[in-house]
Amino acid sequence: MKRTLMAFLLGGLALAQADGAKIFAQCAGCHQPNGQGLPGAFPPLAGYVAEILSKPGGREYLIKVLLWGLQGQIEVKGMKYNGAMPPFAQLKDEEIAAVLTHIATAWGDDKKVKDFKPFAAAEVKALRDKKLTPQQVYEERKKLGLK
């Protein structure tokens, strides 16, 4: 019985990760399937998500970026970007949690963060009612000490 339950739970985790990868396909046009972005146009996620997650409030910031977008000049790995990321609030809480878990694990960023846990739909739900603008999310970014 224990084996069946464990297999079910592990299968559910694999399904969540697969869903995140499928949802990320919407993001890959800008951030690229390998998470490297397009220099000067769209920032990389691979190797950078760990930096965000290591900051207090970084998990919440990533959720806010997905929910409400981001607008303003940012710097990632020494390169400046001055575009806008659209909001994805139309996604369900589970979908946002799955895609964030995907971007944190697909390129090994989760291994660079102490005690990484997959994102949960409850985390997204807890922030959804805040209703921020992309510029307010940008201000949150600055408060984290991210350029």
C-alpha positions as CSV (number, residue, x, y, z in Angstrom):
1,M,0.0,0.0,0.0
2,K,2.8,2.4,0.9
3,R,4.4,1.9,-2.5
4,T,1.2,2.7,-4.3
5,L,0.7,5.9,-2.4
6,M,4.4,6.9,-2.9
7,A,4.2,6.2,-6.6
8,F,1.0,8.2,-6.8
9,L,2.6,11.2,-5.0
10,L,5.8,11.0,-7.1
11,G,3.7,10.7,-10.3
12,G,1.8,13.9,-9.2
13,L,5.0,15.8,-8.8
14,A,6.2,14.6,-12.2
15,L,2.8,15.7,-13.7
16,A,3.1,19.1,-12.1
17,Q,6.6,19.5,-13.5
18,A,5.4,18.4,-17.0
19,D,2.6,20.9,-16.8
20,G,5.1,23.6,-15.9
21,A,7.2,22.7,-18.9
22,K,4.2,22.8,-21.2
23,I,3.1,26.2,-19.8
24,F,6.7,27.5,-20.2
25,A,6.3,27.0,-23.9
26,Q,4.4,30.3,-23.9
27,C,7.4,31.9,-22.3
28,A,10.1,30.2,-24.5
29,G,9.6,32.6,-27.4
30,C,11.2,35.3,-25.3
31,H,13.2,33.5,-22.7
32,Q,14.1,30.6,-25.1
33,P,13.6,26.9,-24.5
34,N,17.0,26.7,-22.7
35,G,16.2,29.7,-20.5
36,Q,19.1,31.7,-21.9
37,G,16.9,34.6,-23.2
38,L,17.9,36.8,-26.1
39,P,20.8,39.2,-25.2
40,G,19.6,42.8,-25.1
41,A,16.0,41.9,-25.7
42,F,14.8,39.3,-23.2
43,P,16.7,38.4,-20.0
44,P,17.9,34.9,-19.2
45,L,16.2,32.8,-16.5
46,A,18.7,30.0,-16.3
47,G,21.3,30.7,-13.7
48,Y,19.5,33.9,-12.6
49,V,16.4,32.4,-10.9
50,A,18.6,31.1,-8.1
51,E,19.8,34.7,-7.4
52,I,16.2,35.9,-7.0
53,L,15.2,32.9,-4.9
54,S,18.1,33.4,-2.5
55,K,16.8,36.8,-1.5
56,P,14.2,37.2,1.2
57,G,11.0,37.8,-0.6
58,G,12.3,36.4,-3.9
59,R,9.7,33.7,-4.2
60,E,6.9,36.2,-3.7
61,Y,8.6,38.5,-6.3
62,L,8.6,35.8,-8.9
63,I,4.9,35.1,-8.3
64,K,4.2,38.8,-8.7
65,V,6.1,39.0,-11.9
66,L,4.0,36.2,-13.4
67,L,0.7,37.6,-12.0
68,W,1.2,41.3,-12.9
69,G,4.1,41.6,-15.3
70,L,7.2,43.8,-15.0
71,Q,8.1,47.1,-16.6
72,G,11.2,49.1,-16.2
73,Q,15.0,48.8,-16.9
74,I,16.6,45.8,-15.3
75,E,20.0,44.3,-15.4
76,V,20.7,40.6,-15.5
77,K,24.2,39.1,-15.6
78,G,25.7,42.5,-16.5
79,M,23.3,43.2,-19.4
80,K,20.6,45.8,-19.4
81,Y,17.0,45.2,-20.6
82,N,14.3,47.8,-20.9
83,G,11.2,46.0,-22.1
84,A,8.0,44.8,-20.5
85,M,6.9,41.4,-19.4
86,P,3.2,40.9,-19.8
87,P,1.1,39.7,-16.9
88,F,-0.1,36.1,-16.9
89,A,-2.9,36.5,-14.3
90,Q,-5.2,34.5,-16.6
91,L,-3.3,31.4,-15.6
92,K,-4.7,29.4,-12.6
93,D,-2.8,29.4,-9.3
94,E,-1.7,25.8,-10.0
95,E,-0.4,26.7,-13.4
96,I,1.7,29.6,-12.1
97,A,3.1,27.4,-9.4
98,A,3.9,24.7,-11.9
99,V,5.7,27.1,-14.4
100,L,7.7,28.7,-11.6
101,T,8.7,25.3,-10.3
102,H,9.7,24.5,-13.8
103,I,11.9,27.6,-14.3
104,A,13.5,27.0,-10.9
105,T,14.4,23.3,-11.6
106,A,14.8,23.0,-15.4
107,W,18.3,24.5,-15.5
108,G,19.5,23.5,-11.9
109,D,18.8,26.8,-10.1
110,D,17.0,24.9,-7.4
111,K,20.3,23.1,-6.5
112,K,21.9,26.5,-5.9
113,V,19.2,27.6,-3.3
114,K,19.2,26.2,0.2
115,D,16.1,24.2,1.0
116,F,14.3,24.8,-2.3
117,K,10.7,23.7,-2.3
118,P,8.4,23.6,-5.3
119,F,6.0,26.5,-5.6
120,A,2.5,25.8,-4.4
121,A,-0.8,27.1,-5.7
122,A,-1.6,28.4,-2.2
123,E,1.4,30.8,-2.4
124,V,0.0,32.2,-5.6
125,K,-3.5,32.5,-4.2
126,A,-2.2,34.3,-1.2
127,L,-0.8,37.1,-3.4
128,R,-3.3,37.2,-6.2
129,D,-5.6,39.8,-4.6
130,K,-2.9,42.4,-4.2
131,K,-3.5,43.6,-7.8
132,L,-0.2,45.4,-8.6
133,T,0.8,47.2,-11.8
134,P,3.9,46.2,-13.7
135,Q,5.6,49.4,-12.4
136,Q,4.8,48.4,-8.8
137,V,6.3,45.0,-9.4
138,Y,9.4,46.8,-10.7
139,E,9.6,48.8,-7.4
140,E,9.4,45.5,-5.5
141,R,12.3,44.3,-7.6
142,K,14.4,47.3,-6.5
143,K,13.5,46.7,-2.8
144,L,15.0,43.2,-3.2
145,G,18.3,44.8,-4.2
146,L,18.0,43.5,-7.8
147,K,19.1,45.9,-10.5
